[in-house]
Amino acid sequence: MFECKQSEIQNKQFTKPNPSQIPHPGGNDSSDVKDDRSLVKKKYSLTGGNDSSDVKDDRSLVKKNCSQEEEKSLDVTNEKSLVPEIDEEVEVSSKVKDETPQSNKSDIIGRQVLRCDGVYIEGSIQRVKVTFTADTGAARTVISAHIFKKIPQSDRPKLEKSNTLGSANGQPLVEKGKAVFNLELGNLSLAKELVVAEIEDEVLLGLDILMNGEMGPADIKLTEGVILLNGVTIPCIQIGQPEPVRKVRAAE
């Protein structure tokens, strides 16, 4: 029996395996390894994102961004340096504003700055807006030469020679003439002969209108701020208030 087993062993032919045919544990031969290395390099070049030229471009972008940041910082410093100058200008303008005389808003009517206390009425003459100054000391209603020149030539009446009028100080007025004008006192319209002269007020509303109304003299109600003339209520503006009067009795 021993001899049979020995013969079977001798009959078996053992062949030396070829190293190239031995399977590699990793599953790839040397050519596959080289291909994998080339793929790794290719992937690295792709995942790396930039070559040497891209790196140079990035450096140029960094320099450009740095230069822009420096310019912004210079602009900020320049703006900060200008702030004190602006503050100085504001201070100067505020000082000038303080030195400028301030006028009371209630003393300004239309385009005229009122210089004294009185009673005033808003209206128009020949469709030119004016401010009438109620003057119970004036016998005639007088329009200033300045307002007369503002009337359009087509609406301007022809002046006639007028009598000489005296001013409050006794001096004669420099008269230009007289004519009939269309007046509007609030909601009241009327035609009246006026004298054109060199006066400071736009129009002096005299007694020829205040006293000679169709329904009698005008009723001036300062407590209500109105003037009643020819049955029409005309609003008026009062500038200034009378000082209170105290009654003093002598001791016995």
Residue pairs with C-beta under 8 A, 6 or more apart in sequence:
28 36
45 51
50 57
50 58
103 113
106 239
107 113
107 114
107 239
108 114
109 120
109 122
109 131
109 237
110 122
110 129
110 130
110 131
111 129
112 131
112 201
112 202
114 120
114 239
115 200
116 239
116 240
117 239
117 240
118 133
118 134
118 135
118 238
118 239
118 240
119 133
119 134
119 220
119 222
119 227
119 236
119 237
119 238
119 239
120 131
120 132
120 133
120 134
120 236
120 237
120 238
120 239
121 131
121 132
121 134
121 185
121 186
121 205
121 227
121 234
121 235
121 236
121 237
122 129
122 131
122 132
122 186
122 235
122 237
123 129
123 130
123 131
123 132
123 183
123 184
123 185
123 186
124 130
124 183
124 184
125 143
125 147
125 151
125 181
125 182
125 183
125 184
125 194
125 203
126 151
126 152
126 155
126 156
126 157
126 181
126 182
127 155
127 182
128 147
128 150
128 151
130 143
130 147
130 202
130 203
131 201
131 202
131 203
132 185
132 202
132 203
132 204
132 205
133 201
133 202
133 203
133 204
133 205
134 205
134 210
134 220
134 227
134 236
135 204
135 205
135 206
136 207
136 210
137 168
138 204
138 205
138 206
138 207
139 165
139 206
139 207
139 208
140 165
140 194
140 195
140 206
140 208
141 192
141 194
141 195
141 203
141 204
141 205
141 206
141 208
141 209
142 165
142 173
142 194
142 195
142 196
142 197
142 199
142 203
142 204
142 206
143 181
143 194
143 195
143 196
143 197
143 202
143 203
144 196
144 197
144 198
144 199
144 200
144 201
144 202
144 203
145 176
145 196
145 197
145 198
146 202
147 202
147 203
148 156
148 176
148 196
157 179
157 180
157 181
158 179
159 176
159 177
159 178
159 179
159 196
160 177
160 178
160 179
161 177
161 178
162 175
162 177
162 178
162 195
164 172
164 173
164 175
165 172
165 173
165 175
165 195
165 197
166 172
166 173
167 173
173 195
173 197
173 198
173 199
174 197
174 198
175 195
175 196
175 197
176 196
176 197
176 198
177 195
177 196
178 193
178 194
178 195
178 196
179 193
179 194
179 196
180 191
180 192
180 193
180 194
181 191
181 192
181 193
181 194
182 189
182 190
182 191
183 189
183 190
183 191
183 192
183 194
183 209
185 205
185 229
185 234
186 232
186 233
186 234
186 235
187 232
187 233
187 234
188 229
188 230
188 232
188 234
190 209
190 230
192 208
192 209
194 203
209 218
209 229
210 217
210 218
210 220
210 229
211 217
211 218
213 229
213 230
214 230
215 229
215 230
215 231
218 227
218 228
218 229
219 227
219 228
219 229
220 227
220 236
221 227
221 228
222 236
222 238
225 235
225 236
225 237
225 238
226 233
226 234
226 235
226 236
227 233
227 234
227 236
228 234
